[in-house]
């Protein structure tokens, strides 16, 4: 049997991913609240294949944000199911952020970059939190 030694760096990356999940979930929820409260907060782009109004995007972001925050808090437990949910929610977050590019490009690119770093941290180093092989 091989000994599996956990790495402090790997555990740190997993906790970083958990914190980032909470942060990007909060950003999604905040963007959603702004859009639900004031439809004119975001400019509607011209010809775009995802023609939702600002209120619809607001509800999408608000619901996604709450789920991503909950998944981020679950990641602190180190459970396998939490890592799986974290990766799936980070992928959905990146896809929604990509679709949201015309409405708020800077925030969307930041959300995509953070989601990709979360996916990397959870898939490369997630097992070191629980010590599973």
C-alpha positions as CSV (number, residue, x, y, z in Angstrom):
1,X,0.0,0.0,0.0
2,X,1.3,3.4,-0.9
3,X,1.3,6.3,1.6
4,X,-0.4,9.4,0.5
5,X,1.0,12.5,2.0
6,X,-1.1,15.6,2.0
7,X,0.4,18.8,0.8
8,X,-0.1,22.1,2.6
9,X,-0.2,23.8,-0.8
10,X,-2.9,21.5,-2.1
11,X,-5.1,22.0,1.0
12,X,-4.6,25.8,0.6
13,X,-5.7,25.7,-3.0
14,X,-8.8,23.7,-2.0
15,X,-9.7,26.2,0.7
16,X,-9.0,29.0,-1.8
17,X,-11.5,27.4,-4.2
18,X,-14.1,27.2,-1.4
19,X,-13.6,30.9,-0.6
20,X,-13.7,31.9,-4.3
21,X,-16.9,29.9,-4.7
22,X,-18.5,31.9,-1.9
23,X,-17.1,35.1,-3.5
24,X,-18.3,34.5,-7.1
25,X,-21.7,33.3,-5.7
26,X,-22.0,36.6,-3.9
27,X,-21.0,38.5,-7.1
28,X,-23.7,36.6,-9.1
29,X,-26.3,37.3,-6.4
30,X,-25.4,41.0,-6.2
31,X,-25.6,41.3,-10.0
32,X,-28.9,39.6,-9.9
33,X,-30.3,41.8,-7.2
34,X,-29.3,44.9,-9.1
35,X,-31.0,43.7,-12.3
36,X,-34.2,42.6,-10.5
37,X,-34.6,45.9,-8.6
38,X,-33.8,48.1,-11.6
39,X,-34.3,46.8,-15.2
40,X,-32.4,49.7,-16.6
41,X,-29.3,49.0,-14.6
42,X,-27.7,47.0,-17.4
43,X,-27.8,48.1,-21.0
44,X,-29.4,45.6,-23.3
45,X,-27.0,44.8,-26.1
46,X,-28.0,44.7,-29.8
47,X,-28.2,41.5,-31.8
48,X,-27.3,38.7,-29.4
49,X,-28.4,35.1,-29.5
50,X,-29.4,35.1,-25.8
51,X,-32.0,37.9,-25.8
52,X,-33.2,37.9,-22.2
53,X,-34.3,41.1,-20.5
54,X,-32.4,42.4,-17.5
55,X,-34.9,41.1,-15.1
56,X,-34.6,37.5,-16.4
57,X,-30.8,37.7,-16.2
58,X,-31.2,39.1,-12.7
59,X,-33.2,36.0,-11.5
60,X,-30.7,33.7,-13.2
61,X,-27.8,35.3,-11.4
62,X,-29.6,35.5,-8.1
63,X,-30.6,31.8,-8.0
64,X,-27.2,30.7,-9.4
65,X,-25.4,33.0,-6.8
66,X,-27.2,31.5,-3.9
67,X,-26.5,27.9,-5.0
68,X,-22.8,28.7,-5.7
69,X,-22.5,30.3,-2.2
70,X,-24.0,27.2,-0.6
71,X,-21.7,24.9,-2.6
72,X,-18.7,27.1,-1.5
73,X,-19.5,26.7,2.1
74,X,-20.0,22.9,1.6
75,X,-16.4,22.7,0.2
76,X,-15.0,23.6,3.6
77,X,-16.1,20.2,4.8
78,X,-13.8,18.5,2.2
79,X,-16.5,16.0,1.2
80,X,-16.3,14.3,-2.2
81,X,-19.9,15.3,-3.0
82,X,-19.1,19.0,-2.2
83,X,-16.1,18.9,-4.5
84,X,-18.2,17.4,-7.3
85,X,-21.0,20.0,-6.8
86,X,-18.3,22.7,-6.6
87,X,-16.9,21.7,-10.0
88,X,-20.3,21.5,-11.6
89,X,-21.4,24.8,-10.2
90,X,-18.2,26.5,-11.2
91,X,-18.7,25.2,-14.8
92,X,-22.3,26.5,-14.8
93,X,-21.1,29.8,-13.4
94,X,-18.5,30.1,-16.2
95,X,-21.1,29.3,-18.8
96,X,-23.6,31.9,-17.4
97,X,-20.9,34.5,-17.2
98,X,-19.9,33.8,-20.8
99,X,-23.5,34.3,-21.9
100,X,-23.6,37.5,-19.8
101,X,-20.6,39.0,-21.6
102,X,-22.5,41.7,-23.6
103,X,-24.2,43.0,-20.5
104,X,-21.2,43.4,-18.3
105,X,-17.9,42.3,-20.0
106,X,-15.4,43.1,-17.2
107,X,-17.3,41.3,-14.5
108,X,-18.1,38.4,-16.8
109,X,-14.4,37.9,-17.7
110,X,-13.4,38.0,-14.0
111,X,-16.1,35.5,-13.1
112,X,-14.9,33.1,-15.9
113,X,-11.3,33.4,-14.8
114,X,-12.2,32.7,-11.1
115,X,-14.5,29.8,-12.1
116,X,-11.7,28.2,-14.1
117,X,-9.2,28.5,-11.2
118,X,-11.8,26.9,-8.9
119,X,-12.3,24.0,-11.3
120,X,-8.5,23.5,-11.5
121,X,-8.0,23.7,-7.7
122,X,-10.8,21.2,-7.0
123,X,-9.8,18.7,-9.7
124,X,-6.1,18.9,-9.1
125,X,-5.9,19.2,-5.3
126,X,-9.4,18.4,-3.8
127,X,-8.6,15.0,-2.5
128,X,-5.9,16.3,-0.1
129,X,-8.4,17.9,2.2
130,X,-9.9,14.6,3.3
131,X,-6.7,12.5,2.7
132,X,-8.6,10.2,0.3
133,X,-6.8,8.4,-2.5
